[in-house]
């Protein structure tokens, strides 16, 4: 049984960064590795959100940048009532248009008549800090013919990539996320976009036991990807494609190396603001 979104209390950390560039992106990447899941970039730094259940007094000790002599970072933290989220995300959410072919917008944005129009309700599961990764994954999917394929959208968040996979012809899509808020939000978005071939599943890599896919989308973060690549290797069919994002260019070789060990080879990649969108093929 899933929990109501109101069960989830978030802690807001407001970071002031001096100098701001290029350290705001570095801080977002490092915060993502210790459990922060959404970010809003501000004029003076970054606001990050972490589940109260994951927050602890020493959470920032593993964030190297906090102790760097190259940058000065101050922060203030506060508990956020879940009821504020809708207004919060409406204020921070702007439509994403990719290659004039696909738009991801909220119900309160007007349709622009693009080929692939995806409407999502912007809630906690859509972190504005990850627009770059979503953008690149959409670009990749626009170049892929998924007709008749069984697709996995791992770390599905709002479900937007799984919805687009169905629009690109996928026969069946499993959209899996470990976060209850994402799970509930994705179910709403799948219904809103009439994506009847997308199955939204709550959980992690343990949900993949015994399953096989023609095409995998994994937009998560470096640590989870490295941990789960052996599982993806088992459930991706020979000749199948896997798209990765959620990590920086510095981590590209690490991800490729982990893939090579399980028979997944490099095909191509895109870079946007130092984030990577990687395409790999299974032998």
FENBEL-V859615 format. One record per pair of residues at least 12 apart in sequence whose ideal C-beta (glycine too) atoms are under 6 Angstrom apart, sorted by the first residue. I is the first residue (numbers start at 1). J is the second residue. D is the distance in Angstrom with one decimal. If there is no record, write none. Layout:
[[I & J & D] [I & J & D]]
//
This chain:
[[2 & 180 & 5.6] [3 & 180 & 5.0] [5 & 181 & 5.2] [5 & 184 & 5.8] [6 & 82 & 5.1] [8 & 181 & 5.6] [9 & 52 & 4.1] [10 & 49 & 4.8] [10 & 80 & 4.8] [11 & 50 & 5.3] [11 & 52 & 5.4] [11 & 55 & 4.5] [11 & 77 & 5.8] [11 & 79 & 5.8] [12 & 49 & 5.7] [12 & 78 & 5.2] [12 & 80 & 4.9] [13 & 48 & 4.8] [13 & 75 & 5.3] [13 & 77 & 4.9] [14 & 47 & 5.1] [14 & 76 & 5.0] [15 & 45 & 4.4] [15 & 46 & 4.9] [15 & 73 & 5.7] [15 & 75 & 4.7] [16 & 44 & 4.9] [16 & 45 & 4.6] [16 & 74 & 4.7] [17 & 45 & 4.0] [17 & 73 & 5.4] [18 & 72 & 4.5] [23 & 71 & 4.5] [24 & 46 & 5.3] [25 & 274 & 5.9] [26 & 65 & 5.6] [27 & 46 & 5.7] [27 & 65 & 5.3] [28 & 46 & 5.9] [28 & 129 & 5.1] [29 & 248 & 5.4] [30 & 63 & 4.7] [30 & 65 & 5.5] [31 & 48 & 4.9] [32 & 221 & 4.9] [33 & 223 & 5.7] [34 & 59 & 5.8] [34 & 62 & 5.1] [35 & 50 & 5.4] [35 & 54 & 4.4] [36 & 48 & 4.4] [36 & 50 & 4.7] [38 & 127 & 3.4] [39 & 127 & 5.6] [39 & 129 & 3.2] [40 & 92 & 5.3] [40 & 128 & 5.4] [85 & 123 & 5.9] [85 & 124 & 5.1] [89 & 122 & 4.0] [89 & 123 & 5.8] [92 & 128 & 5.3] [93 & 106 & 5.6] [93 & 122 & 3.7] [95 & 109 & 5.0] [96 & 131 & 5.9] [98 & 135 & 5.7] [98 & 138 & 4.4] [98 & 139 & 5.8] [101 & 114 & 5.9] [101 & 115 & 4.8] [101 & 142 & 5.6] [102 & 116 & 4.0] [102 & 138 & 5.3] [103 & 117 & 5.7] [104 & 118 & 4.9] [104 & 160 & 5.5] [105 & 119 & 6.0] [106 & 122 & 5.1] [107 & 119 & 5.7] [116 & 167 & 5.3] [118 & 160 & 5.6] [118 & 163 & 5.5] [118 & 193 & 5.9] [119 & 192 & 5.6] [120 & 158 & 4.8] [120 & 160 & 5.8] [120 & 189 & 4.7] [121 & 188 & 5.9] [123 & 185 & 4.8] [124 & 181 & 4.9] [125 & 157 & 4.8] [125 & 158 & 5.2] [125 & 181 & 5.4] [125 & 182 & 3.9] [125 & 185 & 4.5] [126 & 158 & 5.1] [132 & 272 & 4.3] [132 & 273 & 4.9] [132 & 275 & 4.2] [133 & 219 & 5.4] [133 & 245 & 4.0] [133 & 246 & 5.3] [133 & 275 & 5.2] [136 & 245 & 5.8] [136 & 270 & 4.8] [136 & 272 & 5.4] [136 & 277 & 2.9] [137 & 161 & 5.5] [137 & 219 & 5.4] [137 & 243 & 5.9] [137 & 245 & 5.3] [137 & 277 & 5.9] [140 & 243 & 5.1] [140 & 277 & 5.9] [141 & 164 & 5.2] [141 & 168 & 5.7] [146 & 165 & 5.6] [146 & 168 & 4.3] [146 & 169 & 4.6] [146 & 170 & 4.3] [147 & 169 & 3.6] [148 & 171 & 5.0] [149 & 170 & 5.4] [149 & 214 & 4.0] [149 & 215 & 5.0] [150 & 172 & 4.9] [150 & 213 & 5.2] [150 & 214 & 5.2] [151 & 165 & 4.6] [151 & 170 & 4.4] [151 & 173 & 4.6] [151 & 215 & 4.7] [152 & 174 & 5.1] [152 & 213 & 4.5] [152 & 216 & 4.6] [153 & 175 & 4.4] [153 & 217 & 4.8] [154 & 176 & 5.5] [154 & 218 & 4.4] [155 & 219 & 5.5] [155 & 220 & 3.7] [156 & 175 & 3.7] [156 & 176 & 6.0] [156 & 177 & 4.8] [156 & 186 & 5.6] [157 & 182 & 5.1] [158 & 185 & 5.7] [158 & 186 & 6.0] [158 & 189 & 5.4] [159 & 175 & 5.1] [159 & 186 & 3.4] [159 & 189 & 4.7] [159 & 190 & 5.3] [161 & 217 & 5.1] [162 & 175 & 3.8] [162 & 198 & 4.6] [163 & 193 & 4.8] [163 & 195 & 4.5] [166 & 195 & 4.8] [166 & 197 & 4.8] [166 & 198 & 5.7] [172 & 197 & 5.6] [173 & 197 & 5.7] [173 & 198 & 4.5] [174 & 199 & 5.3] [174 & 201 & 5.9] [175 & 198 & 5.4] [175 & 200 & 5.0] [176 & 201 & 4.6] [176 & 207 & 5.4] [178 & 204 & 4.7] [183 & 202 & 4.3] [186 & 200 & 4.6] [187 & 200 & 4.9] [205 & 228 & 4.5] [205 & 231 & 4.5] [208 & 231 & 5.5] [208 & 235 & 5.0] [211 & 235 & 5.2] [212 & 235 & 5.6] [212 & 237 & 5.6] [213 & 235 & 5.7] [213 & 236 & 5.9] [214 & 237 & 5.5] [214 & 240 & 5.1] [215 & 241 & 5.2] [216 & 232 & 5.7] [216 & 236 & 5.5] [216 & 242 & 4.3] [217 & 243 & 4.9] [218 & 244 & 5.2] [219 & 245 & 4.5] [219 & 246 & 5.1] [220 & 246 & 4.8] [221 & 246 & 4.7] [222 & 247 & 4.1] [222 & 251 & 4.8] [226 & 258 & 5.4] [229 & 258 & 4.5] [229 & 259 & 5.8] [230 & 262 & 5.5] [233 & 262 & 2.9] [233 & 264 & 6.0] [236 & 282 & 4.7] [238 & 282 & 5.7] [240 & 282 & 4.8] [241 & 281 & 5.7] [242 & 280 & 5.0] [243 & 279 & 5.7] [244 & 278 & 4.3] [245 & 277 & 4.7] [247 & 276 & 5.9] [248 & 274 & 5.3] [249 & 271 & 5.9] [249 & 274 & 5.5] [249 & 276 & 5.6] [252 & 276 & 5.4] [259 & 280 & 5.3] [263 & 282 & 6.0] [263 & 283 & 4.4] [264 & 280 & 4.7] [264 & 282 & 5.1] [265 & 281 & 5.6] [266 & 280 & 6.0] [267 & 279 & 4.4] [267 & 280 & 5.8] [267 & 281 & 5.1]]
//
